[in-house]
Amino acid sequence: MTTDYVIFLGRETLTTAIFILAPVLGSALLVGLAIAIFQAITSIHEMTLTFIPKIAVVGLVLLILMPWILNMIMDFVQEVYSQIPLMVE
């Protein structure tokens, strides 16, 4: 196993993780921003008002995107496992 391959594997791992997490974090960010604007307009500062919708949206996004997420993870793991014979050399 060369250092170039280790760097490549680390880069691919981070890229896959970013692709998987971006929709979930983006949806939580957008909901948080919308609720913050709503709270600023109405002067309601209730912590549960921000927490519950974020959890609901993140859960919904995970439920909708779960087949895609699992497919990306399986493709990545299959790629890594197929490279194991090359790492031994």
C-alpha positions in Angstrom: 0.0 0.0 0.0 1.5 3.3 -1.1 1.1 6.7 0.5 -0.6 7.8 -2.7 -3.3 5.1 -2.3 -3.8 6.0 1.3 -4.3 9.7 0.3 -6.7 8.7 -2.5 -8.7 6.4 -0.1 -8.9 9.2 2.5 -10.1 11.7 -0.2 -12.7 9.3 -1.5 -13.9 8.6 2.0 -14.3 12.3 2.7 -16.0 13.0 -0.6 -18.5 10.1 -0.1 -19.2 11.4 3.4 -19.8 14.9 2.2 -22.1 13.7 -0.6 -24.1 11.7 1.9 -24.3 14.4 4.6 -24.9 17.5 2.5 -28.6 17.0 1.8 -29.3 16.2 5.5 -27.3 19.2 6.8 -28.6 21.5 4.1 -32.2 20.7 4.9 -31.6 21.3 8.6 -29.8 24.6 7.8 -32.7 25.8 5.7 -35.3 24.9 8.3 -33.3 26.5 11.0 -32.9 29.7 8.9 -36.7 29.8 8.2 -37.6 29.3 11.8 -35.0 31.9 12.9 -36.6 34.4 10.5 -40.1 33.5 11.8 -38.9 34.0 15.4 -37.4 37.3 14.6 -40.6 38.5 13.0 -42.9 37.3 15.7 -40.6 37.8 18.7 -41.2 34.3 19.9 -38.1 32.8 21.4 -39.0 29.2 22.2 -36.3 26.6 21.9 -38.7 23.7 21.1 -39.9 25.7 18.1 -36.5 25.3 16.5 -35.7 21.8 17.7 -38.8 19.8 16.8 -39.1 20.9 13.1 -35.4 20.3 12.5 -35.7 16.8 13.8 -38.8 16.2 11.7 -37.2 17.5 8.5 -34.0 15.6 9.0 -35.9 12.4 9.7 -38.0 12.9 6.6 -35.0 13.7 4.4 -33.2 10.5 5.8 -36.3 8.5 5.1 -36.6 9.7 1.5 -32.9 9.5 0.7 -32.1 6.3 2.5 -32.1 4.1 -0.7 -29.7 6.6 -2.3 -27.5 6.8 0.8 -27.3 3.0 1.1 -26.5 2.7 -2.6 -23.6 5.2 -2.2 -22.2 3.4 0.8 -22.4 0.0 -0.8 -20.7 1.3 -3.9 -17.9 2.8 -1.8 -17.4 -0.4 0.2 -17.4 -2.6 -2.9 -14.8 -0.3 -4.4 -12.6 -0.5 -1.3 -13.0 -4.3 -1.1 -12.1 -4.7 -4.7 -8.9 -2.8 -4.1 -7.8 -5.1 -1.2 -5.7 -7.4 -3.5 -3.8 -4.4 -4.8 -3.1 -3.2 -1.3 -1.2 -6.4 -0.4 1.3 -6.0 -3.2 
